[in-house]
Amino acid sequence: ALGLDRRFARAFAGLSYTEFQNAFQHFGTDVRHHQSLALAHAEEAMKLDPLDPFCNLIYGRAKWLLGDAEDGLTWVDRAVELNPNYAFGFYNSATLNTVLCRSDLADNNIETALGLSPMDPHLQSMFGTRALAALIAGDLDAATRYAERSVKSPNPHLYCFIIAAAVHSGTGAQEKAEHCVHAIRAKGVSFGKTEFLTHFNLRNPHSLAAVVDNLEKLGL
């Protein structure tokens, strides 16, 4: 597409989305390289169309990928302001608010996203985010319920399983926690608390310590 039109903002945003996945999901081996490309493509998209909701969201995600969840949230929320019916925007806002340990706001945003897109292809991630927000809030029943929905939704990924592992470890459901550990290891990549906390570096020290303790009990 860019070969036909170098001013196609969403094509650059799409490239950034792909590089984000390469870094975030460990599809690529050089994470820093993919992080750099994700930001560079997002910046180009924003130069070309700063009022496109998708471009704003992708730029915010690239900022988060590089560790700045606070600034990233500003751009993700701007995407929702530009398009108040943007389910993907509400979900991403929920994710970054979870990192910032604003559990109530995260849960409300996921509820909105699910209302807008109940069969969303990112259901596994939406429920995973909601599970982590509930865990941070201390609502272990809700955390368990959403963690199980996350891993039972289509295409659960590494983060779904590690969040569910942390939840089940915290509630003493050892068998379920071990099942999640096996699912992570079956992916064939090195992924544990260090990789998880690279992006989910929870800003509340108590919440962060609790998640780390839950994962360390499982050898993650």
N, C-alpha and C positions, 0 to 999 in steps of 0.2 A: 504494500500500500504506500509506504514512504517512497518507494521507487517511482511511483506515479505522482505523488504530491508531498513534497517535503514540508508543507505547512499544515499537514493533517495532525492536529493536536491529539486527537484520541488514539492515533496510531502510536505516537510517542508514549502516551499514557498506558496503552496496552503493552508496550515493551517494558515499561517500568513495572507493571503488574507481574509480568513473567519473571523479571529479574528478582522481584520481591519474593516470589515463590521459590526461586532457585536458592536464595539465601535462607529464607524462613523455614522452608521444609527440608532443607539440606539436599535438594536435588542436584546441586552443583558442589564441587569440591572446594572451590576458592570462594568462601563466603564473603570476604572483604571486597573482592572483585565484583560480585553480584550486587552487593550493597551499594557500591559506588555507581554502578550502571543504573540501578533502580532510581537513585537520586538524580543522576544526570538526565535520564529520560523524562522524569517527572518535572524537572526544572524546565526542560524544553517545551513540554506540553503546556505548562503554565504561562510561559512566554507567549505562546501562540493563542491560547484561549483561557484567560484567567477567570472567566465566568462559567466555565463548564464544570458542573458538579463532579463528574468523574475525574477530571484533571485535578481538582482541588483535593478530592479524597485520596487519590494516588500520591499526591505530593505529601499529604499528611502521613500516609502509611510509610513512605520512604523516610520521613523524618523519624518516625518511631523505630524503624528498622535500624537506624543509626544511634538509637538510644534516647532520643528526645521526644518522649511521649507527651510532654506538656505542650510543646510547639506543634507536634503532630495533631493533637486534639483540636487545636485552633482551626486548622485547615479542614479536618474532617467535619467539624461542626459547621464550618462555612459551606461545605458541600450540602449539608442538610438545610441550611438557610436558603441556598439557591434552589433546592428541590425538596420541599417538605414531605414528599411522598417517597423518599429515597430509602428503601429498606436496607440496602447495603450500607448506606451512610449511617443509619441508626445503629446497625450491628457493629460497625467499626468504632463509632463513638462509644458504644457500650464496652468494647474491648479495651480501649484506651482509658476509659473511666475505671475499669476494673484494675488496670495496672496502677492507676493513681489511688486505688482503694476507696473509690466513691461508689459503694455497693448499691445504694438505693437508686442512684442515677443510672448506673449500668443496667440494673434489672428493669427499670422503666423503659430504657431505650431498646432492650431486647424485646420486651413486650410489644412495643410499637413496631419493631421490625417484623416480628412474627405476625402481627395483625395485618401488616401491609403485604407480606409475602409468606403465607403459611406453608407453602411447599417449596420454599427457597432451597437452591442447591447448596447453600451454606448452613443448613440446619444443624449439621454435626458441630460446627464451630459456634453457632449461636447458643446451643445448649451447653457446650463446653464453657463458653464465657459466662453463661448464667450460673453454671455450677461453681465456678471459681468465685464469682461475686457472692454467691450464697455462703461459700466456705469462709470467705473474708468476713462476712456479716455474722458468722457464727450460727447460721441456720443449717445444721447438718442434715436434717430431713430433706430440705429443698435441694441442698448440694448433692445428696445421694440420688434424688429423683432426676435431676437434670444431668448428672454425670452418666447415669445409665441410659438416658435418652440420647445423649451425645454419642456414645460408642455403639448404640444400636441404630443410629441414623445411617443413611447411605454414605459410604466413603469416609469413615472416621480416619483421622490422621494422627500423627505423633502427639500433637498437643491435646487432642481429645483424650487419648489414652493416659497421658501423664497427669492431666488434671483429674481424671477419674481415679487414677492410682493414688494421688494425694488425698482425694476425698475418702476413698475406701480405707486407706491406711489410717486416716484420722478418726474414722468411726469404728475401727477394729475389724472391718470386714476383710480379713486377710486373704481369703481365697479369691475374692473379686479383685483385690489389689494385685495379687500375683498374676491373675489372668491378664490384667492390663500390662504388667511388666513383660510378660511373654509376647504380647501383641507388639510392644515397642521393639523388642529384640528381634522379632520376626521380620521387621522392616529392613534389617541388615545395615543400619547406620548407627554411629556412635551418638546416642541421645540420652541425656539424663538431666539432673538438676542444673548443671552448669549451662547447657544449651538452652534449657527452658527459661532460666532466669536471665539469660542474655536479653530476652525481649519482654519477659514477664517479671521484671525486677520491681516487685511490689514496693510501693513507697512507704507503706506502713511497716515499721520494723517488726512489730509483733506478728502481723500477718505473714511477713516474709519468713520469719524464724519458724513459724508453725508449718508452713509449706515445706521448707527445707528439711525440718525434722521428719515430717511424714514421708518424704521421698528417700531420705537417708536410711530409714528403717527398712526400705525395700531394696537397698543397694543401688539406688539411682542417684 
